[in-house]
Amino acid sequence: MTTDALTKEFQAIVGNENVMVSEADRQSYSYDAAVLEPVVPALVLRPETTEALGKCVKLCNDNDRPLTVRGAGTNLSGGTIPDPRGGVVILTNSLNKILEINEQDLYAVVQPGVVTATFAAEVAKRGLFYPPDPGSQAVSTLGGNVAENAGGLRGLKYGVTKDYVMGVDFFDVDGGLVKSGSRTVKCVTGYNLGGLMIASEGTLGVFAEITLKLVPPPAAQKAMMAIYDNVDKASESVAAIIANKIVPCTLEFLDNATIRYVEDFCKAGLPTDAQAVLLIEVDGHPVQVEEDAAKVVELCKKVGASEVKMAEDAAQRDALWTARRAALPALARARPTTVLEDATVPRSKIPAMIKAINEIAAKYKLDIGTFGHAGDGNLHPTIMCDRRDKEEFHRVEAAVDEIFDVAISLKGTLSGEHGIGLAKSKWMEKETSRATIEYSRRMKKSIDPKSILNPGKIIAGRG
């Protein structure tokens, strides 16, 4: 079927106003936050009902049209870049209803287009807590969070998105609605299809509804900033805190470059002469919080912190986390191109990973600001560069290769929370095995024989 004929079919399903055909409209959905070449899709669809979503999936499959589902497009690995062979983008931003928040059984049911922060706020109004808090939470959607297994600042203590998914209902390529999981705490009915959908990046099904676990909020919190004149001492403090069986809610690292850029960006009161800071929060029962906070202060000073500043009230606490969330936008202002990675290592290897990143920056003469969720081993080395400078970008690519090699040598992983997408698929076999790749391809082939579901992502290069 020609694109014009297919356009009419889609218009009959979702309405003329929800099929975008102009070049300008389609270009808006040709890229995500990864540093990759954009691909303009043939069509962009915005279904407003679950029924329409299923019909769009089936029509794409019947006509051999690759489809890519897109939430807010904050993806950092090329996962929402359309396929170049007449790809169709399906937007979920109209599927944005919170269908249920159950306060008795501690779960919620949502459509995939619900914005993460909006959902967390609605849950909080009911005295409950949804812990996953990706840096993009103000705009990212829950469907995207599940598709990428998004993490966040609270991952150390509370886990990541997968730890809160109780079930996913999704469409197969024939438009059939597959139901997985349950609203119960325990469920072993059949294969764990919901688990299969987590981190699948849209390659195995199209989400219709997601059931998420909720928990009671902590009774108390205490936040602090530990200041260091030596990067090694900061990274050693991270290992020491965990080794002493203290699990903070949040344990974040910012190096000197990140501190300076953040302070210039938002005037948060960070010490620009410090070589590194740790932003730490403990939470839980008030008595336990006081004890843990005192132990953390003691450990940080013992390892080598020059000062530990405790947040005196909610405003000071919020200022710390505002500064941390400003890290990426602050660094992104420095140069025309920002290459943000998320190589992750076991927590005890944080000192070795930070040391290696700094050595790699010197070796390739690159400006790298490093920040991230040090408590769970998830660092974000951020390379500030200009992609138009071919020689410089060649050095960037070599540095990224080496960063991944070091992470894997330390028994780490290519990605803690950003996903594989197009950007990292070529390194997959380094971390896994040839058999892993072939097993994944056979599974993909059986589920999606025509390879229409976000083809080229995770296990293969584009095309």
VEXDREN-2710 file (C-alpha; in Angstrom, 1 decimal):
% VEXDREN-2710
k/r/px/py/pz
1/MET/0.0/0.0/0.0
2/THR/1.3/3.4/-0.9
3/THR/2.0/6.0/1.8
4/ASP/-1.0/8.1/0.5
5/ALA/-3.3/5.1/0.7
6/LEU/-2.0/4.1/4.1
7/THR/-2.5/7.7/5.3
8/LYS/-6.2/7.5/4.5
9/GLU/-6.4/4.2/6.4
10/PHE/-4.8/5.7/9.5
11/GLN/-6.9/8.8/9.3
12/ALA/-10.0/6.5/9.4
13/ILE/-8.7/5.0/12.7
14/VAL/-7.3/8.0/14.6
15/GLY/-8.8/11.0/12.8
16/ASN/-7.3/13.4/10.2
17/GLU/-5.9/15.7/12.9
18/ASN/-3.9/12.8/14.4
19/VAL/-2.0/11.8/11.3
20/MET/1.0/14.2/10.7
21/VAL/2.1/14.2/7.1
22/SER/3.9/17.6/6.6
23/GLU/7.7/17.6/6.4
24/ALA/7.9/20.1/9.3
25/ASP/5.7/18.0/11.6
26/ARG/7.5/14.8/10.8
27/GLN/11.0/16.3/11.3
28/SER/10.0/17.0/14.9
29/TYR/10.0/13.2/15.5
30/SER/13.1/12.3/13.6
31/TYR/15.6/12.3/16.6
32/ASP/15.9/11.9/20.3
33/ALA/18.6/13.0/22.8
34/ALA/21.3/10.7/21.4
35/VAL/24.1/12.1/19.3
36/LEU/23.0/10.3/16.1
37/GLU/21.7/11.3/12.6
38/PRO/18.0/12.0/12.5
39/VAL/15.6/10.0/10.3
40/VAL/12.4/11.7/9.2
41/PRO/9.5/9.2/9.5
42/ALA/7.0/8.6/6.7
43/LEU/4.1/9.3/9.0
44/VAL/3.4/10.3/12.6
45/LEU/0.3/9.0/14.4
46/ARG/-1.3/10.0/17.6
47/PRO/-4.0/7.5/18.7
48/GLU/-6.3/8.8/21.4
49/THR/-7.7/5.4/22.5
50/THR/-6.2/2.0/23.3
51/GLU/-8.4/0.5/20.7
52/ALA/-7.0/2.8/18.0
53/LEU/-3.5/2.1/19.2
54/GLY/-4.0/-1.7/18.6
55/LYS/-5.5/-1.0/15.1
56/CYS/-2.5/1.1/14.2
57/VAL/-0.1/-1.6/15.2
58/LYS/-1.9/-4.2/13.1
59/LEU/-2.1/-1.9/10.1
60/CYS/1.6/-1.3/10.2
61/ASN/2.3/-5.0/10.4
62/ASP/-0.1/-5.8/7.6
63/ASN/1.7/-3.3/5.4
64/ASP/5.3/-4.2/6.4
65/ARG/5.8/-0.7/7.9
66/PRO/8.3/-0.4/10.7
67/LEU/6.9/1.4/13.7
68/THR/8.6/3.2/16.6
69/VAL/6.6/4.2/19.7
70/ARG/7.6/7.6/21.1
71/GLY/6.8/9.1/24.5
72/ALA/8.6/12.4/25.2
73/GLY/11.7/11.6/23.1
74/THR/14.2/12.0/26.0
75/ASN/15.8/8.7/25.1
76/LEU/19.7/8.9/25.1
77/SER/20.6/5.9/23.0
78/GLY/18.7/6.4/19.7
79/GLY/15.8/4.2/20.8
80/THR/13.2/6.5/19.4
81/ILE/14.9/7.3/16.1
82/PRO/12.6/5.9/13.3
83/ASP/13.5/3.3/10.8
84/PRO/14.7/4.7/7.5
85/ARG/12.5/2.4/5.4
86/GLY/9.3/4.3/5.5
87/GLY/9.1/4.2/9.3
88/VAL/6.0/5.2/11.2
89/VAL/6.1/6.9/14.6
90/ILE/3.3/6.3/17.1
91/LEU/3.0/9.0/19.8
92/THR/1.6/8.1/23.2
93/ASN/1.1/11.6/24.6
94/SER/-2.7/11.4/24.2
95/LEU/-2.8/8.1/26.0
96/ASN/-2.1/9.9/29.3
97/LYS/-4.8/8.8/31.7
98/ILE/-4.1/7.5/35.3
99/LEU/-6.8/4.8/35.3
100/GLU/-6.6/3.8/38.9
101/ILE/-4.8/4.6/42.1
102/ASN/-5.6/1.9/44.6
103/GLU/-4.8/3.0/48.2
104/GLN/-5.8/-0.3/49.8
105/ASP/-3.8/-2.6/47.7
106/LEU/-1.0/-0.2/46.8
107/TYR/-0.9/-0.2/43.1
108/ALA/-1.9/2.1/40.2
109/VAL/-2.9/1.4/36.6
110/VAL/-1.8/3.9/33.9
111/GLN/-1.7/4.5/30.2
112/PRO/1.8/4.7/28.7
113/GLY/1.7/8.4/28.0
114/VAL/1.4/9.6/31.6
115/VAL/4.3/11.9/32.6
116/THR/6.4/10.5/35.4
117/ALA/6.4/13.5/37.7
118/THR/2.7/14.1/37.2
119/PHE/2.0/10.5/38.3
120/ALA/4.3/10.7/41.3
121/ALA/2.6/13.9/42.4
122/GLU/-0.9/12.4/42.1
123/VAL/0.3/9.4/44.1
124/ALA/1.8/11.7/46.8
125/LYS/-1.6/13.5/47.2
126/ARG/-2.9/10.1/48.5
127/GLY/-0.1/9.7/51.0
128/LEU/1.7/7.1/48.9
129/PHE/5.1/7.0/47.1
130/TYR/6.3/6.1/43.7
131/PRO/10.2/6.0/44.1
132/PRO/11.6/5.9/40.5
133/ASP/12.8/9.4/39.6
134/PRO/14.7/9.6/36.3
135/GLY/16.4/12.9/35.6
136/SER/13.9/13.5/32.8
137/GLN/10.9/12.9/35.1
138/ALA/9.3/16.3/34.5
139/VAL/8.7/15.3/30.8
140/SER/9.4/11.6/30.4
141/THR/6.5/9.2/30.2
142/LEU/5.9/6.0/32.2
143/GLY/5.8/3.9/29.0
144/GLY/9.2/5.2/28.1
145/ASN/10.5/4.5/31.7
146/VAL/9.4/0.9/31.4
147/ALA/10.7/0.5/27.9
148/GLU/14.1/1.7/29.1
149/ASN/14.0/0.4/32.7
150/ALA/14.7/4.0/33.8
151/GLY/16.6/4.6/37.0
152/GLY/17.1/7.8/38.9
153/LEU/18.6/9.3/42.0
154/ARG/16.7/7.0/44.5
155/GLY/17.8/3.8/42.7
156/LEU/20.4/2.9/45.4
157/LYS/17.8/2.2/48.1
158/TYR/14.5/1.9/46.3
159/GLY/15.5/0.2/43.0
160/VAL/14.6/1.2/39.5
161/THR/11.4/1.0/37.3
162/LYS/11.5/-2.8/36.9
163/ASP/11.1/-3.1/40.7
164/TYR/7.7/-1.4/40.5
165/VAL/6.1/-3.0/37.4
166/MET/3.4/-5.5/38.4
167/GLY/2.1/-6.1/34.9
168/VAL/2.1/-4.7/31.4
169/ASP/-0.8/-5.2/28.9
170/PHE/0.6/-4.8/25.4
171/PHE/-0.3/-5.3/21.7
172/ASP/1.4/-7.9/19.6
173/VAL/2.1/-7.3/15.9
174/ASP/-1.3/-8.6/14.9
175/GLY/-3.0/-6.1/17.2
176/GLY/-3.9/-8.7/19.8
177/LEU/-4.0/-7.5/23.4
178/VAL/-1.6/-9.6/25.5
179/LYS/-2.2/-9.4/29.3
180/SER/0.6/-10.0/31.8
181/GLY/1.0/-9.7/35.5
182/SER/-1.6/-9.0/38.2
183/ARG/-2.7/-6.6/40.8
184/THR/-1.7/-9.1/43.5
185/VAL/1.7/-9.1/45.3
186/LYS/2.4/-12.6/44.0
187/CYS/1.7/-13.9/40.5
188/VAL/3.3/-16.8/38.7
189/THR/0.6/-17.3/36.0
190/GLY/2.5/-18.3/32.9
191/TYR/5.7/-16.7/31.5
192/ASN/6.9/-13.4/33.0
193/LEU/5.8/-11.5/29.9
194/GLY/5.7/-8.2/31.8
195/GLY/9.3/-8.7/32.7
196/LEU/10.1/-9.4/29.1
197/MET/8.7/-6.0/28.1
198/ILE/10.9/-4.1/30.6
199/ALA/14.0/-2.7/28.9
200/SER/12.7/-4.1/25.6
201/GLU/12.8/-0.6/24.0
202/GLY/9.7/-1.2/21.9
203/THR/11.1/-4.1/20.1
204/LEU/8.7/-6.8/21.4
205/GLY/5.3/-5.2/21.9
206/VAL/3.4/-1.9/22.1
207/PHE/2.3/-0.9/25.7
208/ALA/-1.4/-0.3/26.3
209/GLU/-1.6/-0.3/30.1
210/ILE/0.9/-0.6/32.9
211/THR/0.3/-1.7/36.5
212/LEU/2.7/-0.2/39.0
213/LYS/3.5/-0.9/42.7
214/LEU/3.2/1.9/45.2
215/VAL/4.8/2.1/48.7
216/PRO/4.4/4.1/51.8
217/PRO/6.6/7.3/51.9
218/PRO/9.5/7.5/54.4
219/ALA/8.7/9.3/57.6
220/ALA/11.8/11.4/57.7
221/GLN/14.7/12.5/55.5
222/LYS/18.0/14.2/56.1
223/ALA/20.2/15.6/53.3
224/MET/23.9/16.7/53.3
225/MET/26.7/17.7/51.1
226/ALA/30.2/16.3/51.7
227/ILE/33.0/18.5/50.2
228/TYR/36.4/17.1/49.0
229/ASP/39.6/18.5/47.8
230/ASN/40.5/15.1/46.3
231/VAL/38.4/13.1/43.8
232/ASP/39.8/9.8/45.0
233/LYS/38.7/10.5/48.6
234/ALA/35.1/11.3/47.4
235/SER/34.9/8.0/45.4
236/GLU/36.4/6.1/48.4
237/SER/33.8/7.6/50.6
238/VAL/31.1/6.1/48.4
239/ALA/32.6/2.6/48.8
240/ALA/33.1/3.1/52.6
241/ILE/29.4/4.1/53.2
242/ILE/28.1/1.0/51.4
243/ALA/30.8/-1.2/53.0
244/ASN/29.5/-0.1/56.4
245/LYS/26.0/-1.4/55.6
246/ILE/24.4/2.1/55.3
247/VAL/22.1/2.4/52.3
248/PRO/21.3/6.0/51.7
249/CYS/18.2/7.0/49.7
250/THR/20.5/9.0/47.4
251/LEU/24.3/9.1/47.0
252/GLU/25.3/11.4/44.2
253/PHE/28.7/12.4/42.9
254/LEU/29.7/15.6/41.1
255/ASP/33.3/16.4/40.0
256/ASN/34.9/19.8/39.8
257/ALA/33.9/20.5/36.2
258/THR/30.3/19.6/36.9
259/ILE/30.2/21.7/40.1
260/ARG/31.5/24.8/38.2
261/TYR/29.1/24.5/35.3
262/VAL/26.1/23.8/37.7
263/GLU/27.0/26.8/39.9
264/ASP/27.3/29.0/36.8
265/PHE/23.9/27.7/35.6
266/CYS/21.7/27.9/38.7
267/LYS/23.7/29.6/41.5
268/ALA/23.0/26.7/43.9
269/GLY/25.7/27.6/46.4
270/LEU/28.1/24.8/45.4
271/PRO/31.8/25.1/46.4
272/THR/33.5/25.8/43.0
273/ASP/36.9/25.2/44.5
274/ALA/36.1/21.7/45.5
275/GLN/37.4/18.8/43.5
276/ALA/34.3/16.8/44.1
277/VAL/31.1/16.8/46.2
278/LEU/28.8/14.0/47.4
279/LEU/25.1/14.8/47.8
280/ILE/23.7/12.3/50.2
281/GLU/20.2/11.7/51.7
282/VAL/19.1/9.2/54.2
283/ASP/15.5/8.5/54.9
284/GLY/13.2/6.2/56.9
285/HIS/12.2/6.1/60.6
286/PRO/13.3/9.4/62.3
287/VAL/15.5/7.7/64.9
288/GLN/17.2/5.6/62.2
289/VAL/17.7/8.7/60.0
290/GLU/19.5/10.5/62.8
291/GLU/21.8/7.6/63.4
292/ASP/22.5/7.0/59.7
293/ALA/23.2/10.6/59.1
294/ALA/25.7/10.8/61.9
295/LYS/27.5/7.7/60.7
296/VAL/27.7/9.1/57.1
297/VAL/29.1/12.4/58.4
298/GLU/31.7/10.4/60.4
299/LEU/32.7/8.2/57.5
300/CYS/33.0/11.0/55.0
301/LYS/35.3/13.0/57.4
302/LYS/37.3/9.9/58.3
303/VAL/38.0/9.2/54.6
304/GLY/38.9/12.8/53.8
305/ALA/36.0/15.2/53.4
306/SER/37.1/18.7/54.3
307/GLU/33.6/19.6/55.3
308/VAL/30.1/18.1/55.5
309/LYS/27.2/20.5/55.3
310/MET/23.8/19.4/56.6
311/ALA/20.6/20.8/55.1
312/GLU/18.9/22.6/57.9
313/ASP/15.4/22.6/56.3
314/ALA/13.3/21.5/53.4
315/ALA/14.4/24.5/51.3
316/GLN/18.1/23.7/51.7
317/ARG/17.4/20.0/50.9
318/ASP/15.5/20.9/47.8
319/ALA/18.3/23.2/46.7
320/LEU/20.8/20.3/46.8
321/TRP/18.6/18.1/44.6
322/THR/17.8/21.0/42.2
323/ALA/21.6/21.4/41.8
324/ARG/22.1/17.7/41.1
325/ARG/19.2/17.7/38.5
326/ALA/20.8/20.7/36.8
327/ALA/24.0/18.8/36.1
328/LEU/23.2/17.7/32.5
329/PRO/21.6/21.0/31.3
330/ALA/24.5/22.9/32.9
331/LEU/27.1/20.8/31.1
332/ALA/25.1/20.9/27.8
333/ARG/25.5/24.6/27.7
334/ALA/29.3/24.4/27.5
335/ARG/29.8/23.2/23.9
336/PRO/27.6/22.5/20.9
337/THR/27.6/18.7/21.4
338/THR/27.1/16.8/24.6
339/VAL/27.9/13.0/24.7
340/LEU/26.3/11.6/27.9
341/GLU/27.2/8.0/28.8
342/ASP/26.1/5.8/31.7
343/ALA/28.7/3.0/32.0
344/THR/28.0/1.3/35.3
345/VAL/30.2/-0.7/37.6
346/PRO/29.9/-2.6/40.9
347/ARG/29.8/0.0/43.7
348/SER/33.1/-1.1/45.1
349/LYS/34.7/-0.3/41.7
350/ILE/33.6/3.4/41.7
351/PRO/37.1/4.7/42.7
352/ALA/38.7/2.7/39.8
353/MET/36.1/3.9/37.3
354/ILE/36.4/7.6/38.2
355/LYS/40.2/7.3/38.0
356/ALA/40.0/5.7/34.6
357/ILE/37.6/8.3/33.3
358/ASN/40.0/11.1/34.3
359/GLU/42.9/9.3/32.7
360/ILE/40.9/8.8/29.5
361/ALA/40.0/12.5/29.4
362/ALA/43.7/13.4/29.7
363/LYS/44.8/10.8/27.1
364/TYR/42.3/12.1/24.5
365/LYS/42.5/15.8/25.5
366/LEU/38.8/16.0/26.1
367/ASP/36.7/18.0/28.5
368/ILE/34.7/15.4/30.5
369/GLY/32.4/16.3/33.4
370/THR/31.4/13.3/35.6
371/PHE/28.4/13.1/37.8
372/GLY/25.9/10.4/38.6
373/HIS/24.4/7.9/40.9
374/ALA/27.7/6.8/42.6
375/GLY/25.9/4.9/45.3
376/ASP/24.7/2.3/42.7
377/GLY/27.7/2.5/40.5
378/ASN/26.0/4.4/37.8
379/LEU/28.2/7.3/36.6
380/HIS/27.5/9.7/33.8
381/PRO/30.8/10.8/32.1
382/THR/29.7/13.7/29.9
383/ILE/31.9/14.7/27.1
384/MET/31.6/18.3/26.0
385/CYS/32.7/18.7/22.3
386/ASP/31.7/19.9/18.8
387/ARG/30.6/17.1/16.5
388/ARG/31.4/19.3/13.5
389/ASP/35.1/19.1/14.4
390/LYS/35.8/15.7/12.8
391/GLU/39.2/15.3/14.5
392/GLU/37.9/16.1/17.9
393/PHE/34.9/13.8/17.5
394/HIS/37.1/11.0/16.4
395/ARG/38.9/11.4/19.8
396/VAL/35.4/11.4/21.5
397/GLU/34.5/8.1/19.8
398/ALA/37.8/6.5/20.9
399/ALA/37.3/7.7/24.4
400/VAL/33.8/6.2/24.6
401/ASP/35.2/2.9/23.4
402/GLU/37.7/2.9/26.1
403/ILE/35.2/4.0/28.8
404/PHE/33.1/0.9/27.9
405/ASP/36.1/-1.4/27.8
406/VAL/37.1/-0.3/31.3
407/ALA/33.5/-0.6/32.7
408/ILE/33.3/-4.2/31.3
409/SER/36.7/-5.1/32.6
410/LEU/35.5/-4.0/36.1
411/LYS/32.6/-6.4/35.7
412/GLY/30.3/-3.6/34.9
413/THR/27.7/-2.9/32.1
414/LEU/27.3/-0.7/29.0
415/SER/24.2/0.9/30.3
416/GLY/22.8/1.4/33.8
417/GLU/19.6/3.2/32.7
418/HIS/19.9/4.8/29.2
419/GLY/19.4/1.7/27.2
420/ILE/21.2/0.2/24.2
421/GLY/19.1/1.5/21.2
422/LEU/21.1/2.2/18.1
423/ALA/24.0/3.9/19.9
424/LYS/25.4/0.9/21.9
425/SER/24.2/-2.1/19.9
426/LYS/27.7/-2.7/18.4
427/TRP/29.2/-3.3/21.9
428/MET/26.5/-5.7/23.1
429/GLU/28.5/-8.9/22.3
430/LYS/31.5/-7.5/24.3
431/GLU/29.4/-7.6/27.5
432/THR/27.3/-10.7/26.7
433/SER/28.2/-13.4/24.2
434/ARG/27.5/-14.4/20.6
435/ALA/25.0/-17.0/21.9
436/THR/23.2/-14.2/23.8
437/ILE/22.8/-12.2/20.6
438/GLU/21.6/-15.1/18.5
439/TYR/19.1/-16.2/21.2
440/SER/17.7/-12.7/21.4
441/ARG/17.4/-12.5/17.6
442/ARG/15.6/-15.9/17.4
443/MET/13.1/-14.6/20.1
444/LYS/12.6/-11.4/18.2
445/LYS/12.0/-13.2/15.0
446/SER/9.4/-15.5/16.5
447/ILE/7.5/-12.6/18.1
448/ASP/7.9/-10.1/15.3
449/PRO/8.4/-12.1/12.0
450/LYS/8.4/-9.0/9.8
451/SER/10.6/-7.0/12.1
452/ILE/8.3/-4.0/12.3
453/LEU/8.7/-3.3/16.1
454/ASN/11.4/-0.7/16.4
455/PRO/13.8/-2.6/14.1
456/GLY/17.6/-2.3/14.5
457/LYS/17.5/-1.5/18.2
458/ILE/19.5/-3.4/20.9
459/ILE/20.6/-6.5/19.0
460/ALA/21.5/-5.2/15.5
461/GLY/22.7/-2.1/13.6
462/ARG/20.2/-0.1/11.6
463/GLY/18.9/-1.7/8.4
END
